[in-house]
Amino acid sequence: MARTTGKADSLISLKVTLRNIRPPVWRRLLMPGSMTLGDLHLAIQAAMGWGGYHLHLFDIDGRQYGEPHSVDDVADEQRLTLNALVKSGVARFSYTYDFGDNWEHSVVIERKQPPVDAPLYPTCVAGKRNSPPEDCGGPWGYQRMLAILADPDHPEHADQIEGFGEDLDPEEFSVIGTDAIIAARFGRP
């Protein structure tokens, strides 16, 4: 469970883009600067609609951060705040989720800003396209799945619909729906 948060002294705007998917899938998150990389992991999971069942890590200038009890040779993600990243001059880093499917994300720190009168944080304020379903085989598997779903005559069409549903629209995205998932994950109204 993510720690709950409310209003922030400063906000960090981050653009998180899923690599190797065209057209791109991305989310813009506003997060309190006091939140850690561990909190960012939870926010990305919620923003992508994933459950967080797999291992993950952040790579920042060649140093890896994650959950030391789960992944060998990583620094503790709970010890590095977003404010510390901004202060050290980091502008871009990567986040990898599910070492089997290998969902790689580019995370860009867009800016630090004072908080505005808005909902509690973290929050999703923009994005494009639906996230791939978890456990669909990574970028290659996702592209294959979409091709099969688009072809009713494909021999695996019925299996794909059973596994992922026929209502999967790769273009669909809702800021309100995504932010509601983040709110639930972080225990905010």
N, C-alpha and C positions, 0 to 999 in steps of 0.2 A: 504494500500500500504506500502510495506517495504521501509525503508529508503535506499537510494542508498549508495553504498560504492565503494571504489576503492582499492588502495594498502593499506596494513596494516603494522603497526609497529611490530606486533607479530601475529602469527597464532595459533589457537587452533585446534588440530585434534580431532574429535569426531567420535565415532562409535555408530550409532543409530540402535538398533535391535528391531524389532517388536516381542513382546513376544507371546507365545502360538500358534505359527505357525511353523510347521515342514514340510520340511526343512526351516531354518530361512530366513527371509527377512531382509536385513540390508543395510545401507548406511554409507559411510565414508565421512564426511564433513570437509572442512577446513574453519574456520571462524575467522575473526579478533577478537582479544581478547577484543576489545572495544565494541563489539556487546553485546546486552542484551539477557536475556531469551526470551523476546518478539520477537527479531530478530531470535533467534533459533527456536521458534515455527513456524515462517514463512518459514524458511529454511527446517525444517522437513516436513511441509505440501507440499512444492514444491517438495522435494526429493521423497516423497511418492505418488505424483501425486494427492493429495487431494486439495479440495477447501477452507478448513478452515471455514466451515459453522457451526461447532459445538463448544461447550465449550471445554476447555482444562485446564490442570494444570500441574505444575512441582512439584515433591516431592523431596526435598533435605534435607536429614537427619531429616525427620519428619516435616519439615516446608514446607508449600505449597505456591506456587507462581502462579499467573495467572493475569487475568484482573479483578481488584477489582470492576469495574462497572458491571461485568457479573457474577462473582462467589463470593459467600459470604466467608468471613474469609480467604482470601488469601493475601499474600504480593504482592506488585506491581512488576510484572515481568520486567517492564521497568527500574527498579532501580538496578538490579543486572546484572553486566557484566560477561562475561566469564573469563576475567582476575581476577576478584574478586573471582570467584569460585576456580580457580587454586591457587591463593594466600592463600585461606583459607584451602587448602588441600583436597577439594572435588575431588574424583576420579570417582564416579559413582552416578547417580541419575535416577529418573524415570520421564517419560512424559506420560500423559494419554490424549487421544483425543477422543471426542464423548462419553459422559457419558452413552449413551444408548448402543452403540456397544462396548464401553470400549476397545478401542485400546491402549494397554499398551506397552510402549517402554522402553528399558533399554538404557541409554545414558552413555557411558564411555568416560571420558577425557583421550585420549591416550597420548598426549604430547603437550607441547608448543614449538613452533619453530619460528625461524626467517622467514620472508617471502622469497619466492623464485621468480625468474622471471617466472611468470605464468599468467594465466588470472586474472582478477579482482576477488575479493572475496565478498561473500562466494561462494564456489564451491563444487561440488561433485566430488570426485576423485576415488571412487570405490563403489561397491555394489553387491548384489546378489538377484536375483529373482524379479519378478514383484510384485508390491504392490497390496493388495486386493482392489477391487473397494470400493469407499466410499458408506456407507449405505447398505452394503451387510449382516449385521447382526453380525458383530464382528468375532472373530476367529472361533467360532462354525458355524456361518452362511456361512463364506467363505469356510470352509471345505465341508459343505453340498452343496454349490453352485458348487464347483469343481466336486464333485461326480455326481451331476445331469448333468452337462455339458458333463461329460465323458460317460454318458449313454443315447444314443439317444432314447432308449425305455422308459425312465423314463417319467411319466405323466406330470412332470413340466419342461421337457427339453425345449420345445418351449418358455415357459414363461421366463426361465432363459436366453435364447439366445436373446429374445426381450429386456430384461432388461439390460443385460451386454455384449451382443455381442458374436458371435461365435469365434471371433479371440482372445479371452482372453487366453494368454499363461502364466501360472504361473511361468514358468522358464525364460521368456524373461526379459532382463534388458539391458539398454544402458546407459553407463556413459555419453556419449555425449548428448543424448536426455534428460536425467535427469538434467544435468548441464544447458542445454538450458532453461528448465523450471525455474530453480533457477535464471538464469540470467534475464529472463523476469520478474519474481516476484520482483527482487531487482533493476530493471531498469539499469542493466549493459549490456555492449555490449556482 
